[in-house]
């Protein structure tokens, strides 16, 4: 999903989605819930460490 589509799905501007992706904007809990729903993932997926082999 591209930023524009994601923004439309949760009622947020594409530029704000970009800021979130790049760590330049803090995200409120309610926004995180809407993001998880739009992306069809669990909210906990945002916090689960990703294993990266060396």
N, CA, C and O of each residue as an XYZ file, in Angstrom:
216
protein
N       0.848     -1.167      0.000
C       0.000      0.000      0.000
C       0.901      1.239      0.000
O       1.882      1.315      0.739
N       0.545      2.194     -0.838
C       1.347      3.416     -0.886
C       0.841      4.423      0.139
O      -0.276      4.306      0.643
N       1.671      5.405      0.438
C       1.350      6.386      1.473
C       0.024      7.087      1.209
O      -0.748      7.324      2.139
N      -0.242      7.416     -0.031
C      -1.478      8.109     -0.375
C      -2.692      7.249     -0.008
O      -3.644      7.735      0.602
N      -2.648      5.969     -0.386
C      -3.758      5.057     -0.083
C      -3.926      4.878      1.418
O      -5.045      4.891      1.929
N      -2.816      4.710      2.121
C      -2.870      4.528      3.561
C      -3.437      5.773      4.230
O      -4.274      5.675      5.128
N      -2.985      6.933      3.795
C      -3.501      8.185      4.344
C      -4.994      8.320      4.130
O      -5.723      8.720      5.038
N      -5.452      7.989      2.938
C      -6.885      8.060      2.659
C      -7.657      7.078      3.525
O      -8.756      7.387      3.985
N      -7.092      5.896      3.752
C      -7.772      4.861      4.536
C      -7.974      5.276      5.993
O      -8.937      4.859      6.636
N      -7.058      6.101      6.507
C      -7.173      6.472      7.927
C      -7.458      7.962      8.127
O      -7.491      8.437      9.262
N      -7.663      8.697      7.040
C      -7.994     10.113      7.154
C      -6.814     10.982      7.526
O      -6.933     11.884      8.355
N      -5.676     10.711      6.915
C      -4.460     11.463      7.218
C      -3.759     11.820      5.906
O      -3.815     11.059      4.939
N      -3.110     12.964      5.879
C      -2.370     13.385      4.690
C      -1.177     12.474      4.423
O      -0.578     11.929      5.350
N      -0.842     12.316      3.145
C       0.300     11.506      2.759
C       1.579     12.007      3.409
O       2.429     11.208      3.802
N       1.722     13.304      3.524
C       2.934     13.872      4.125
C       3.070     13.470      5.594
O       4.183     13.285      6.088
N       1.943     13.335      6.289
C       1.980     12.913      7.691
C       2.384     11.444      7.790
O       3.119     11.066      8.702
N       1.912     10.618      6.864
C       2.310      9.205      6.823
C       3.814      9.122      6.608
O       4.488      8.316      7.248
N       4.344      9.945      5.716
C       5.775      9.970      5.451
C       6.559     10.333      6.703
O       7.584      9.715      6.991
N       6.091     11.323      7.450
C       6.768     11.733      8.677
C       6.783     10.591      9.702
O       7.778     10.385     10.396
N       5.683      9.859      9.786
C       5.624      8.719     10.702
C       6.637      7.663     10.281
O       7.396      7.155     11.105
N       6.642      7.337      8.991
C       7.581      6.327      8.473
C       9.034      6.688      8.757
O       9.860      5.818      9.032
N       9.331      7.965      8.687
C      10.709      8.424      8.836
C      11.067      8.829     10.265
O      12.141      9.376     10.510
N      10.161      8.558     11.205
C      10.440      8.856     12.605
C      10.463     10.328     12.935
O      11.076     10.731     13.924
N       9.804     11.143     12.120
C       9.801     12.584     12.349
C       8.513     13.074     12.996
O       8.333     14.269     13.234
N       7.620     12.128     13.276
C       6.342     12.489     13.893
C       5.982     11.430     14.923
O       6.052     10.232     14.648
N       5.600     11.879     16.103
C       5.094     10.961     17.115
C       3.684     10.547     16.730
O       2.933     11.322     16.137
N       3.342      9.325     17.073
C       2.048      8.781     16.680
C       1.191      8.550     17.919
O       1.628      7.916     18.879
N      -0.020      9.065     17.888
C      -0.963      8.835     18.978
C      -1.468      7.399     18.899
O      -1.478      6.785     17.832
N      -1.886      6.880     20.042
C      -2.354      5.499     20.107
C      -3.495      5.241     19.125
O      -3.490      4.231     18.421
N      -4.466      6.142     19.075
C      -5.609      5.959     18.179
C      -5.175      5.881     16.721
O      -5.752      5.127     15.937
N      -4.171      6.652     16.362
C      -3.648      6.605     14.997
C      -2.985      5.264     14.734
O      -3.118      4.699     13.648
N      -2.273      4.757     15.727
C      -1.638      3.450     15.563
C      -2.686      2.350     15.360
O      -2.487      1.433     14.562
N      -3.783      2.449     16.075
C      -4.862      1.476     15.920
C      -5.420      1.545     14.499
O      -5.624      0.514     13.859
N      -5.664      2.755     14.008
C      -6.188      2.916     12.646
C      -5.191      2.416     11.609
O      -5.587      1.803     10.618
N      -3.900      2.670     11.824
C      -2.876      2.176     10.908
C      -2.865      0.646     10.862
O      -2.815      0.048      9.787
N      -2.911      0.032     12.025
C      -2.909     -1.434     12.099
C      -4.118     -2.009     11.375
O      -3.996     -2.983     10.633
N      -5.278     -1.410     11.588
C      -6.482     -1.886     10.912
C      -6.367     -1.734      9.402
O      -6.710     -2.653      8.660
N      -5.891     -0.590      8.944
C      -5.769     -0.338      7.506
C      -4.756     -1.276      6.858
O      -4.923     -1.675      5.706
N      -3.711     -1.626      7.595
C      -2.669     -2.508      7.061
C      -2.965     -3.983      7.312
O      -2.211     -4.855      6.879
N      -4.060     -4.261      8.009
C      -4.473     -5.642      8.336
C      -3.387     -6.380      9.114
O      -3.055     -7.527      8.816
N      -2.841     -5.690     10.124
C      -1.846     -6.296     11.011
C      -2.304     -6.091     12.449
O      -3.190     -5.283     12.725
N      -1.691     -6.826     13.347
C      -1.984     -6.641     14.770
C      -1.218     -5.418     15.270
O      -0.112     -5.137     14.809
N      -1.804     -4.710     16.198
C      -1.134     -3.554     16.786
C       0.216     -3.954     17.378
O       1.184     -3.198     17.300
N       0.272     -5.130     17.960
C       1.522     -5.599     18.567
C       2.641     -5.781     17.534
O       3.817     -5.783     17.896
N       2.287     -5.934     16.259
C       3.312     -6.073     15.216
C       4.201     -4.838     15.126
O       5.347     -4.929     14.686
N       3.686     -3.701     15.536
C       4.491     -2.481     15.511
C       5.587     -2.504     16.570
O       6.536     -1.723     16.502
N       5.461     -3.391     17.539
C       6.392     -3.421     18.657
C       7.215     -4.697     18.741
O       8.122     -4.794     19.567
N       6.913     -5.665     17.906
C       7.614     -6.933     17.920
C       8.978     -6.753     17.274
O       9.070     -6.272     16.144
N      10.050     -7.137     17.986
C      11.369     -7.020     17.383
C      11.486     -7.938     16.166
O      10.959     -9.051     16.154
N      12.168     -7.461     15.177
C      12.395     -8.241     13.971
C      13.773     -8.857     14.061
O      14.759     -8.155     14.286
N      13.847    -10.172     13.886
C      15.135    -10.861     13.929
C      15.896    -10.563     12.646
O      15.386    -10.752     11.542
N      17.125    -10.094     12.817
C      17.980     -9.820     11.659
C      19.256    -10.627     11.822
O      20.060    -10.364     12.716
N      19.435    -11.609     10.952
C      20.668    -12.418     11.063
C      21.895    -11.557     10.791
O      21.839    -10.564     10.066
N      22.984    -11.963     11.385
C      24.240    -11.196     11.203
C      24.849    -11.426      9.875
O      25.898    -10.859      9.571
